[in-house]
């Protein structure tokens, strides 16, 4: 699905029951950020809320859903980079709710504290790896260490089978679309370096390059993919790049990521990098 720039600038986009993409588009960037909002009953959760400069865009979209900011009870940060956490002080100010809490990992909270010391920070490991809305809707948390930080994790909405993967499945994108459209030959491809369709923008290429540069090692990535493959996934909502909405596309991307030979420092030192 594609929308014009004006639509993206103003509107939240529903991607599943109660789940909204509230990101922002900048044609000059080659990296798009994707905050997500989950509204359940009279409460809401914000996942990877975004950077400081784009706060006004994100909050406008939150308000356009009809939600009052004070209904946001949890801020989930799947790691501690500024493109996720930079807007914490602004969010705290406008939410203005004494019951607001941040959910992350203990390793992340050490650094998230430097964005703001105001809001109580919870370690999902101490929460039995889940958060329940008052309706019973459950979010489950799965550690994905060193993809790309020691406290990195992913969040699974059991109701819609949506997996929020943070930087995993992220991508560098010169020709960005909110929803991935993987061509048949991309699904069947076994080696993108031998692709005969290189003149066509390849979403797989952007994903592979992103993981080579951002993830720490093949071992860390392989471990995270094992965790992900055990889940029943209807869609993957990454913090960068495009949302993946088809099971066969999820399977294809996992196949391509498993085929990458050099990740992180191994890529930097490889002949491929030189």
ZINORVEN-V300340 format. One record per pair of residues at least 24 apart in sequence whose ideal C-beta (glycine too) atoms are under 10 Angstrom apart, sorted by the first residue. I is the first residue (numbers start at 1). J is the second residue. Records with the same first field share a line. If there is no record, write none. Layout:
I = J, J
This chain:
1 = 177, 178, 179, 181, 243, 245
2 = 176, 177, 178, 179, 181
3 = 177, 178
8 = 32, 57, 61, 176, 178
9 = 57, 60, 61
10 = 57, 60, 61, 64
11 = 60, 61, 64, 65
12 = 36, 37, 39, 58, 60, 61, 62, 63, 64, 65, 66, 67
13 = 61, 178, 179, 243
14 = 39, 65
15 = 160, 162, 178, 179, 235, 237, 243, 245
16 = 157, 159, 160, 161, 162, 234, 235, 237, 243, 245
17 = 137, 157, 159, 160, 162
18 = 44, 45, 65, 133, 135, 137, 157, 159, 160, 162
19 = 45, 47, 157, 159, 160, 162, 164, 235, 237
20 = 44, 61, 62, 64, 65, 67
21 = 61, 178, 179, 237, 243
22 = 46, 47, 49, 50, 57, 58, 59, 60, 61, 62, 64, 65
23 = 48, 50, 54, 57, 58, 61, 178, 239, 240, 243
24 = 50, 51, 53, 54, 55, 56, 57, 58, 60, 61
25 = 57, 176, 178
26 = 54, 57, 176
27 = 174, 176
29 = 172, 173, 174, 176
30 = 171, 172, 173, 174, 175, 176, 206
31 = 83, 170, 171, 172, 173, 176, 206, 210, 239, 240, 241
32 = 170, 171, 172, 173, 176, 177, 178, 238, 239, 240, 241, 242
33 = 58, 81, 83, 84, 170, 239, 240, 241
34 = 164, 166, 170, 178, 237, 238, 239, 240, 241, 242, 243
35 = 61, 62, 83, 84, 87, 239
36 = 76, 155, 157, 162, 164, 237, 238, 239, 243
37 = 61, 62, 65, 67, 72
38 = 72, 74, 76, 133, 137, 139, 155, 157, 159, 160, 162, 164
39 = 65, 66, 67, 71, 72, 133
40 = 71, 132, 133, 134, 135, 136, 137, 139, 157, 159
41 = 71, 133, 134, 135, 136, 137
42 = 67, 68, 71, 73, 133, 134, 135
43 = 67, 71, 72, 73, 74, 99, 133, 134, 135, 137
44 = 68, 69, 70, 71, 72, 73, 74, 95, 133
45 = 72, 73, 74, 75, 76, 103, 131, 133, 137, 139, 155, 157
46 = 72, 73, 74, 75, 76, 77, 87, 91, 95, 100
47 = 74, 75, 76, 77, 78, 84, 103, 139, 155, 157, 164, 166, 237, 239
48 = 75, 76, 77, 78, 79, 81, 83, 84, 85, 155, 164, 166, 167, 237, 238, 239, 240
49 = 75, 76, 77, 83, 84, 85, 86, 87, 88, 90, 91, 102
50 = 82, 83, 84, 85, 86, 87, 88, 90, 91, 239
51 = 81, 82, 83, 84, 85, 86, 87
52 = 82, 83, 85, 86, 87, 88, 89, 90, 115
53 = 82, 86, 87
54 = 83, 86, 87
55 = 86, 87, 88, 89, 90, 91, 93, 94
56 = 87, 90
58 = 87, 90, 91
59 = 87, 90, 91, 94, 95
62 = 91, 94, 95
63 = 94
68 = 95, 97
69 = 93, 94, 95, 96, 97, 100
70 = 94, 95, 96, 97, 99, 100
71 = 95, 97
72 = 97, 99, 100
73 = 97, 99, 100, 101, 131, 133, 134
74 = 99, 100, 101, 102, 103, 122, 131, 133, 139
75 = 100, 101, 102, 103, 104, 112, 119, 121
76 = 101, 102, 103, 104, 122, 124, 131, 139, 141, 153, 155, 164, 166
77 = 102, 103, 104, 105, 108, 109, 111, 112, 115, 121, 151, 153, 166
78 = 103, 104, 105, 108, 124, 141, 144, 149, 151, 152, 153, 154, 155, 164, 165, 166, 167, 168, 239
79 = 104, 105, 107, 108, 111, 112, 144, 147, 148, 149, 150, 151, 152, 153, 166, 167, 239
80 = 104, 105, 107, 108, 109, 110, 111, 112, 113, 114, 115, 149, 151, 152
81 = 108, 111, 148, 149, 152, 166, 167, 214, 239
82 = 115
83 = 167, 239, 240
84 = 108, 112, 115, 166, 167, 239
85 = 111, 112, 114, 115, 116
86 = 115
87 = 115
88 = 112, 114, 115, 116, 118, 119
89 = 115, 116, 118, 119
90 = 116
91 = 115, 116, 119
92 = 116, 118, 119
93 = 118
95 = 119
101 = 131
103 = 127, 131, 139, 141, 153, 155
104 = 141, 151, 152, 153
105 = 141, 143, 145, 149, 150, 151, 152, 153
106 = 150, 151
107 = 143, 145, 149, 150, 151, 152, 153
108 = 149, 150, 151, 152, 153
109 = 151
110 = 151
111 = 149, 151
112 = 151
123 = 151
124 = 151, 153, 155
125 = 151, 153
129 = 153
130 = 155, 156, 158
131 = 155
132 = 158
133 = 159
135 = 159
139 = 164
140 = 231
142 = 224, 227, 228, 230, 231
143 = 223, 224, 227
144 = 168, 215, 220, 221, 223, 224, 225, 227, 228
145 = 216, 220, 223, 224
146 = 215, 216, 217, 219, 220, 221, 223, 224, 264
147 = 211, 214, 215, 216, 217, 220, 221, 222, 223, 224, 225, 227, 263, 264
148 = 211, 213, 214, 215, 216, 217, 220, 221, 224, 263, 264
149 = 216
150 = 216, 220
152 = 215, 216, 220, 224
153 = 224, 227
154 = 224, 227, 228, 231, 236, 237, 238
155 = 237
156 = 227, 228, 231, 232, 233
157 = 234, 235, 237
158 = 231, 232
160 = 234, 235, 237
161 = 231, 232, 233, 234, 235, 247
162 = 233, 234, 235, 236, 237, 243, 245
163 = 228, 231, 232, 233, 234, 235, 236, 237, 238, 244, 250
164 = 235, 236, 237, 238, 239
165 = 224, 228, 233, 236, 237, 238, 239, 240, 241, 244
166 = 237, 238, 239, 240
167 = 210, 211, 214, 215, 238, 239, 240, 241
168 = 207, 210, 211, 214, 215, 221, 224, 225, 227, 228, 236, 238, 239, 240, 253, 257
169 = 207, 210, 211, 224, 228, 236, 237, 238, 239, 240, 241, 242, 243, 244, 250, 253, 254, 257
170 = 206, 207, 210, 211, 214, 215, 238, 239, 240, 241, 242
171 = 203, 204, 205, 206, 207, 208, 209, 210, 211, 238, 240, 241, 242, 253
172 = 205, 206, 207, 208, 209, 210, 213, 214, 240, 241
173 = 201, 203, 206, 207, 210, 240, 241, 242
174 = 201, 206
175 = 200, 201, 202, 203, 206
176 = 201, 203, 206, 240, 241, 242
177 = 201, 203, 241, 242, 243
178 = 241, 242, 243, 245
179 = 235, 242, 243, 244, 245, 246, 249
180 = 204, 207, 235, 236, 238, 241, 242, 243, 244, 245, 246, 249, 250, 252, 253
181 = 242, 245, 246, 249
182 = 242, 244, 246, 248, 249, 250, 252, 253
184 = 248
186 = 249, 252, 253, 256
187 = 246, 248, 249, 251, 252, 253, 255, 256
188 = 252
189 = 252, 255, 256, 259
190 = 255, 256, 259
191 = 256, 259
192 = 256, 259, 260
193 = 259, 272
203 = 241, 242, 244, 249, 253, 256
204 = 249, 252, 253, 255, 256, 257
205 = 256
206 = 240, 241, 242
207 = 238, 240, 241, 242, 244, 253, 256, 257, 260
208 = 253, 256, 257, 259, 260, 263
209 = 260, 267
210 = 238, 240, 241
211 = 256, 257, 260, 263, 264, 267
212 = 257, 260, 261, 262, 263, 264, 266, 267, 268, 270, 272, 273
213 = 263, 264, 267, 268, 273
214 = 240, 263, 264
215 = 257, 260, 263, 264, 267
216 = 263, 264, 265, 266
217 = 262, 263, 264, 265, 266, 267
218 = 257, 258, 260, 261, 262, 263, 264, 266, 267
219 = 263, 264, 266
220 = 263, 264
221 = 257, 258, 260, 263, 264
222 = 257, 258, 260, 263
224 = 257
225 = 253, 254, 255, 257, 258
228 = 254, 257
229 = 254, 258
